[in-house]
């Protein structure tokens, strides 16, 4: 697999990663970094912000309403009796809110290592859900065993997948494990605004049904079923997701899937074609102001991305910093100063809060052209 990505400094996360392929398991993964550094990052940074953006300020997320419907269909009559459920890595507990609202006789517990847990607790109180509690890891263990453990959009972020041992220990014999991850086979059919969006240093693992089933059943679970669906994303498109249901102590079943390597090559080829087209448009301009020097910016300046090879580029960021790209160095400018000094279009590379950034540009200069990449 020939894809190497370089990034700027962000806590202790790796600045360089390489996408690799395991043919035996039909699996893609990133090489680089260590689990303790990722643990430090997730304990300090709020996650799950996409739910907030799509919900547009509402307490309940349309993403999780759809996720809840898909999971409920897969579970069938599971909630016909009182259950105890744990969502491990619950973020802002958007899915738990839906489950707890629809199943008031069951008890729901959430755990998240980051600041999002505080938002989750407040959300439960605001909605009056007395059957939902977001707790620490010690309290999670005190409430076991659980009838259902959920790991939704967790495993794709882990280098150390032995977390599955811990989750199995939380479950009652015969209990269910629900795992949801991005659907790597369908990246190419769901284009994002950001160049090579699905490959970054936070999404470490890229699963197929085959690779996810092989992984989870190796920890003493039996495969039950899986399904694919899409949910609305902040850019207005649909995001592909894979949900899989397992039983503790059940029989392992071999699952086969199309080649994730072929799917990745298709996606990368389409992205490079799109990147070249945008780069051609930008290169025809006298210059551009680029707002944001985060991970999406770094993806966009290499591998045929839309910012690769630009002649004149001024980087805007409220945090003064020096940015190195190959053998060239840039000093960022304050956005207001940059927009005042240069008449060029503003290219917004920030993933979260794009609308807010676009409004800020419009406030500074109502006639300024804004390009999102």
C-alpha positions as CSV (number, residue, x, y, z in Angstrom):
1,X,0.0,0.0,0.0
2,X,1.7,3.2,-1.1
3,X,0.2,6.0,1.1
4,X,2.3,8.0,3.5
5,X,0.9,11.0,5.4
6,X,2.7,13.8,7.2
7,X,1.2,16.0,9.9
8,X,2.1,18.9,12.2
9,X,2.7,18.5,15.9
10,X,-0.4,17.7,18.0
11,X,0.4,16.5,21.5
12,X,2.3,13.2,21.2
13,X,0.5,11.9,18.2
14,X,2.7,10.6,15.4
15,X,3.7,13.2,12.8
16,X,4.2,10.6,10.0
17,X,2.1,7.5,9.3
18,X,2.0,4.9,6.6
19,X,-1.1,3.0,5.5
20,X,-0.5,-0.8,5.3
21,X,-2.5,-3.8,4.2
22,X,-2.9,-7.3,5.7
23,X,-4.1,-9.6,3.0
24,X,-4.8,-12.5,5.2
25,X,-7.4,-10.6,7.3
26,X,-8.5,-8.2,4.5
27,X,-7.6,-5.3,6.7
28,X,-6.0,-1.8,6.4
29,X,-4.1,-0.2,9.3
30,X,-1.8,2.7,10.0
31,X,1.8,2.1,11.1
32,X,3.2,4.7,13.5
33,X,2.5,5.9,17.0
34,X,1.9,4.1,20.3
35,X,-1.3,3.5,22.3
36,X,-0.3,5.5,25.4
37,X,0.1,8.6,23.2
38,X,-3.3,8.1,21.7
39,X,-4.8,7.5,25.2
40,X,-3.4,10.9,26.3
41,X,-4.9,12.6,23.3
42,X,-8.4,11.2,23.8
43,X,-8.4,11.8,27.5
44,X,-7.7,15.5,26.8
45,X,-9.8,16.2,23.7
46,X,-13.6,16.3,23.5
47,X,-14.9,13.8,20.9
48,X,-18.2,13.3,19.2
49,X,-18.5,16.9,18.0
50,X,-20.1,15.8,14.7
51,X,-23.3,15.0,16.6
52,X,-23.4,18.6,17.8
53,X,-22.9,20.0,14.3
54,X,-25.5,17.8,12.7
55,X,-28.0,18.3,15.5
56,X,-27.7,22.1,15.1
57,X,-28.1,22.8,18.8
58,X,-30.7,20.2,19.6
59,X,-30.2,17.9,22.5
60,X,-30.8,14.8,20.4
61,X,-28.8,13.8,17.4
62,X,-30.4,12.7,14.1
63,X,-27.3,10.5,13.6
64,X,-28.0,8.6,16.8
65,X,-31.7,8.3,16.0
66,X,-30.9,6.5,12.9
67,X,-28.2,4.5,14.6
68,X,-30.6,3.5,17.3
69,X,-33.2,2.3,14.7
70,X,-30.6,0.1,13.0
71,X,-29.4,-1.4,16.2
72,X,-32.9,-2.0,17.5
73,X,-33.8,-3.8,14.3
74,X,-30.7,-6.0,14.7
75,X,-31.5,-6.8,18.3
76,X,-35.1,-7.8,17.6
77,X,-37.0,-8.4,20.9
78,X,-33.9,-8.0,23.1
79,X,-35.5,-5.1,25.1
80,X,-38.8,-6.9,25.7
81,X,-37.4,-7.5,29.2
82,X,-35.3,-5.3,31.5
83,X,-31.7,-5.0,30.4
84,X,-28.5,-3.5,31.6
85,X,-26.4,-1.8,28.9
86,X,-22.9,-0.3,28.8
87,X,-21.7,2.1,26.0
88,X,-17.9,2.0,26.3
89,X,-16.5,5.2,24.7
90,X,-19.9,6.8,24.6
91,X,-18.7,10.3,23.7
92,X,-21.6,12.7,24.4
93,X,-23.9,9.7,24.9
94,X,-26.0,10.5,21.9
95,X,-26.8,6.8,21.2
96,X,-27.5,6.1,24.9
97,X,-30.0,9.0,25.0
98,X,-32.0,7.3,22.2
99,X,-31.9,3.9,23.8
100,X,-32.7,5.2,27.3
101,X,-35.6,7.2,25.9
102,X,-37.1,4.3,24.0
103,X,-36.5,1.7,26.7
104,X,-37.4,3.3,30.1
105,X,-37.4,0.0,32.0
106,X,-33.8,-0.8,31.2
107,X,-30.7,0.7,32.7
108,X,-28.0,2.4,30.6
109,X,-24.5,3.3,31.6
110,X,-21.9,5.2,29.6
111,X,-18.1,5.6,29.9
112,X,-15.8,7.9,28.0
113,X,-12.2,8.8,28.9
114,X,-12.5,12.4,27.6
115,X,-14.2,15.7,28.4
116,X,-17.3,14.6,26.3
117,X,-18.4,12.6,29.4
118,X,-19.3,15.9,31.2
119,X,-21.5,16.9,28.3
120,X,-23.1,13.5,28.3
121,X,-24.0,13.7,32.0
122,X,-25.5,17.1,31.5
123,X,-27.5,15.9,28.5
124,X,-29.0,13.1,30.6
125,X,-30.0,15.5,33.4
126,X,-31.5,18.0,30.9
127,X,-33.6,15.3,29.3
128,X,-34.7,13.8,32.7
129,X,-33.4,10.4,31.9
130,X,-33.0,8.8,35.3
131,X,-32.2,5.4,33.7
132,X,-29.0,6.8,32.1
133,X,-25.8,7.3,34.0
134,X,-22.3,8.3,32.7
135,X,-19.7,7.1,35.1
136,X,-16.0,6.4,35.6
137,X,-14.2,3.1,34.8
138,X,-14.4,2.0,38.5
139,X,-18.2,2.5,38.6
140,X,-18.5,0.7,35.2
141,X,-16.9,-2.4,36.7
142,X,-19.1,-2.2,39.8
143,X,-22.3,-2.4,37.7
144,X,-21.3,-5.5,35.7
145,X,-22.3,-7.9,34.3
146,X,-24.1,-6.2,31.4
147,X,-26.5,-7.8,29.0
148,X,-25.2,-5.6,26.1
149,X,-21.9,-3.7,25.6
150,X,-21.6,-1.2,22.8
151,X,-18.3,0.0,21.3
152,X,-19.5,2.5,18.7
153,X,-16.7,4.1,16.6
154,X,-14.1,3.1,19.1
155,X,-12.1,0.2,17.6
156,X,-11.0,2.2,14.6
157,X,-9.0,4.5,16.9
158,X,-7.1,1.8,18.8
159,X,-3.6,0.4,18.3
160,X,-4.1,-2.0,21.2
161,X,-7.2,-4.0,20.4
162,X,-7.0,-6.1,23.6
163,X,-9.8,-3.7,24.8
164,X,-12.0,-6.5,23.6
165,X,-10.8,-8.7,26.5
166,X,-12.0,-6.0,28.9
167,X,-15.3,-5.6,27.2
168,X,-15.8,-9.4,27.3
169,X,-15.2,-9.3,31.1
170,X,-18.0,-6.8,31.5
171,X,-20.5,-9.0,29.8
172,X,-22.8,-11.7,31.3
173,X,-22.4,-15.2,29.8
174,X,-24.4,-15.1,26.6
175,X,-24.4,-11.3,26.6
176,X,-24.2,-9.3,23.4
177,X,-21.4,-7.1,22.0
178,X,-22.3,-4.5,19.4
179,X,-19.4,-2.9,17.5
180,X,-19.8,-0.1,14.9
181,X,-17.0,1.3,12.7
182,X,-16.6,3.2,9.5
183,X,-17.3,1.0,6.5
184,X,-14.0,0.9,4.6
185,X,-15.4,-0.8,1.6
186,X,-17.5,2.2,0.8
187,X,-15.3,5.2,1.2
188,X,-15.1,5.8,-2.5
189,X,-18.9,6.1,-2.8
190,X,-19.2,8.7,-0.1
191,X,-16.9,11.6,-1.0
192,X,-16.1,14.1,1.7
193,X,-15.2,17.8,1.3
194,X,-11.7,17.1,2.8
195,X,-9.1,15.5,0.6
196,X,-8.4,11.8,1.6
197,X,-10.6,12.4,4.6
198,X,-10.9,8.7,5.7
199,X,-7.2,8.3,6.1
200,X,-5.7,10.3,9.0
201,X,-3.7,9.6,12.1
202,X,-6.7,9.2,14.3
203,X,-8.5,6.5,12.3
204,X,-5.9,3.7,12.8
205,X,-7.9,0.7,11.6
206,X,-10.0,0.3,8.5
207,X,-12.3,-2.7,8.8
208,X,-14.3,-5.0,6.5
209,X,-16.9,-7.3,7.8
210,X,-14.4,-10.1,7.3
211,X,-11.6,-8.4,9.3
212,X,-13.8,-7.2,12.1
213,X,-15.4,-10.6,12.5
214,X,-12.0,-12.3,12.6
215,X,-10.7,-9.9,15.1
216,X,-13.7,-10.0,17.6
217,X,-14.2,-13.8,17.4
218,X,-10.6,-14.2,18.3
219,X,-11.5,-12.8,21.8
220,X,-14.1,-15.4,22.6
221,X,-17.2,-14.0,20.8
222,X,-19.4,-15.6,18.3
223,X,-20.5,-13.8,15.2
224,X,-24.3,-13.2,15.0
225,X,-25.0,-10.7,12.2
226,X,-23.9,-7.5,10.6
227,X,-25.4,-4.7,8.6
228,X,-24.3,-1.6,6.6
229,X,-26.0,1.8,6.7
230,X,-25.2,5.5,6.2
231,X,-25.9,8.4,8.5
232,X,-26.1,12.1,7.7
233,X,-22.8,13.9,8.1
234,X,-21.9,17.5,8.8
235,X,-20.9,18.2,5.1
236,X,-24.4,17.3,3.9
237,X,-23.5,13.9,2.6
238,X,-23.9,10.4,4.0
239,X,-21.2,8.6,6.0
240,X,-20.8,4.8,5.6
241,X,-21.0,2.7,8.7
242,X,-20.7,-1.0,9.5
243,X,-22.5,-2.5,12.5
244,X,-21.7,-6.0,13.8
245,X,-23.4,-8.0,16.6
246,X,-21.6,-10.7,18.5
247,X,-22.4,-13.1,21.4
248,X,-20.1,-13.9,24.3
249,X,-19.1,-17.5,24.0
250,X,-20.9,-18.1,20.7
251,X,-19.6,-20.0,17.7
252,X,-17.1,-18.3,15.4
253,X,-18.4,-18.0,11.8
254,X,-16.2,-17.2,8.8
255,X,-17.3,-14.0,7.1
256,X,-16.0,-13.1,3.6
257,X,-15.8,-9.6,2.1
258,X,-14.6,-7.9,-1.1
259,X,-11.0,-6.7,-1.1
260,X,-10.4,-3.7,1.0
261,X,-7.2,-3.1,-0.8
262,X,-9.0,-2.7,-4.1
263,X,-11.6,-0.4,-2.5
264,X,-8.8,1.7,-1.0
265,X,-7.0,2.0,-4.4
266,X,-10.3,3.1,-6.0
267,X,-10.9,5.7,-3.3
268,X,-7.3,7.1,-3.4
269,X,-7.4,7.3,-7.2
270,X,-10.7,9.2,-7.1
271,X,-9.4,11.6,-4.5
272,X,-6.2,12.3,-6.5
273,X,-8.3,13.0,-9.6
274,X,-10.5,15.4,-7.6
275,X,-7.4,17.0,-5.9
276,X,-5.7,17.7,-9.2
277,X,-8.8,19.4,-10.6
278,X,-9.1,21.7,-7.5
279,X,-5.3,22.3,-7.6
280,X,-5.6,23.4,-11.2
281,X,-8.3,25.9,-10.3
282,X,-6.3,27.3,-7.3
283,X,-3.0,27.5,-9.3
284,X,-4.7,29.7,-11.8
285,X,-5.2,32.3,-9.1
286,X,-2.5,34.9,-8.2
287,X,-2.5,33.4,-4.7
288,X,-4.6,32.0,-1.9
289,X,-5.1,32.5,1.8
290,X,-5.4,29.2,3.6
291,X,-7.2,29.3,6.9
292,X,-6.2,26.4,9.2
293,X,-3.1,24.3,9.4
294,X,-4.5,21.2,11.0
295,X,-4.5,17.6,9.7
296,X,-6.7,18.3,6.8
297,X,-4.3,21.0,5.6
298,X,-1.4,18.6,5.7
299,X,-3.3,16.0,3.8
300,X,-4.1,18.6,1.2
301,X,-0.5,19.7,0.5
302,X,0.8,16.2,-0.6
303,X,-0.2,13.1,-2.5
304,X,-1.8,15.1,-5.3
305,X,-4.0,17.1,-2.9
306,X,-5.7,20.4,-3.8
307,X,-3.0,22.6,-2.2
308,X,0.0,20.7,-3.7
309,X,2.3,22.8,-5.8
310,X,0.7,26.2,-5.1
311,X,2.9,29.2,-6.1
312,X,1.6,31.7,-3.6
313,X,0.1,30.6,-0.3
314,X,-0.3,32.5,2.9
315,X,-1.3,30.5,6.0
316,X,-3.8,31.9,8.4
317,X,-4.1,30.7,12.0
318,X,-4.8,32.5,15.3
319,X,-1.9,30.6,16.9
320,X,1.4,31.9,15.5
321,X,3.5,29.1,14.4
322,X,6.0,28.0,11.7
323,X,4.9,25.4,9.3
324,X,7.4,23.3,7.3
325,X,6.3,21.6,4.0
326,X,9.2,19.8,2.3
327,X,12.0,22.4,2.1
328,X,9.7,25.4,2.4
329,X,8.8,27.2,5.6
330,X,5.8,29.4,6.3
331,X,5.0,31.7,9.2
332,X,1.3,31.9,9.9
333,X,-0.6,35.2,10.0
334,X,-3.5,36.2,12.1
335,X,-6.6,35.7,9.9
336,X,-7.7,39.3,10.2
337,X,-4.3,40.6,9.3
338,X,-4.0,38.3,6.4
339,X,-7.4,39.1,4.9
340,X,-6.6,42.8,5.3
341,X,-3.2,42.5,3.6
342,X,-4.1,40.2,0.6
343,X,-7.1,40.3,-1.7
344,X,-6.9,36.6,-2.6
345,X,-9.6,34.0,-2.0
346,X,-9.8,32.3,1.4
347,X,-9.4,28.5,1.3
348,X,-10.9,27.0,4.5
349,X,-9.3,23.7,5.4
350,X,-10.7,23.4,8.9
351,X,-13.0,20.3,9.2
352,X,-15.1,21.2,12.3
353,X,-16.7,24.6,12.4
354,X,-16.4,25.4,8.7
355,X,-19.6,27.4,8.8
356,X,-18.4,29.5,11.6
357,X,-15.1,30.2,9.8
358,X,-17.0,31.1,6.6
359,X,-19.1,33.6,8.6
360,X,-16.1,35.2,10.1
361,X,-14.5,35.7,6.7
362,X,-17.8,37.2,5.4
363,X,-17.8,39.5,8.4
364,X,-14.3,40.7,7.7
365,X,-14.9,41.1,4.0
366,X,-18.4,40.4,2.6
367,X,-17.2,40.2,-0.9
368,X,-14.3,37.8,-0.3
369,X,-14.4,34.5,-2.2
370,X,-14.4,31.4,0.1
371,X,-13.4,27.9,-1.1
372,X,-13.8,24.9,1.0
373,X,-11.4,21.9,0.7
